[in-house]
């Protein structure tokens, strides 16, 4: 779009290199080197995974911090975002892989208890709508830890508490949800995820995502059986809907925490759609001539609910032109075109050495943005 002067930068993080806020800053700097008077609006985005709270804070939400249990039970400081009576809670803040020591995995014992504590803190802060972004988890416990933090009781045959983590659910005998926080009945809970997997089976949480969390083949089998047993016990407790939720889209998100959220009344929506609504993307889009989106790797996964695809779809529906920036590009032009992206610019086009791209992502992204400006703004 020759002569475009109003640019909206709505990009996700470059994982391991730049936050979404830093991406917007670097792209802005590069654009202005070529077109100093370009009007730029930045709206960092996320799809429900790690970085979701940061995106909300960048859009004007207040950051709140609270001490909660990490995935291994140790206390961590986690954040959620609040504006008015709407909260954005990111499960990875409490129960994410980022909370594990380097090189340490705990596929059978990592717990989502801290995520439940985060939800409770949002309720304490007066939230009536909670966007619950799930992704990047260290856990595969079906949300049992989260439910326990919210007042559920899970007991073994001898009446003792079930051990933490998905592995412990093998010993589950009874579930009592009568103690769940009553405020959950009056809150609008939105399960925001880019994952629509069921809880168990070949496409379930243990089989598809367990290996990313350190689960070997035997662990995956244990976890799959344990989560299936968890759903059966809950079906006896709360009725057929518990069984139906196990096969519902999103139940397998973040190690099955999606299932636990559905049990307490959450409504599943694609994470990027939710976040674009919450962040006010529509209003920002109305003032833009060109939209720049992106993430660290533009690949086949991008097309299945990741932030750039959501941004591009919304922008195309509004008749806006979209380009993307990324660290690595693994999509052909025709796939980009179908997604609504006119052109993509990779850091590796400027610096072929991938290690340098990761280490020096900021300056290289600025040079990449200069290319965008020359092609689309000057």
Secondary structure, DSSP 8 states (H G I E B T S, - for coil): -TT--EEEE----BTTTB-HHHHHHHHHHHHHHH-TT-EEEE-----SSTTHHHHHHHTT-EEEEEEEE-TTS-EEEEEEEEETTEEEEEHHHHHBGGGS-TT---TTT---HHHHHHHHHHHHTT-SEEEEE--SBS--STTHHHHHHTT-EEE-TTS-B--SSTGGGGG--EEE-TTS-GGGGGSEEEEEES----SSSTTSHHHHHGGGGT--HHHHHHHHHHHHHHHHHHHHHH-HHHHHHHTSTTTTHHHHHHHHHHHTT-EEEEHHHHHHHHHTHHHHHHT-SEEEEEEEEESGGGGTT-HHHHHHHHHHHTT-EEEEEEEEE-S-HHHHHHHT-SEEEEHHHH---HHHHHHTHHHHHHHHHHHHHHHHT-
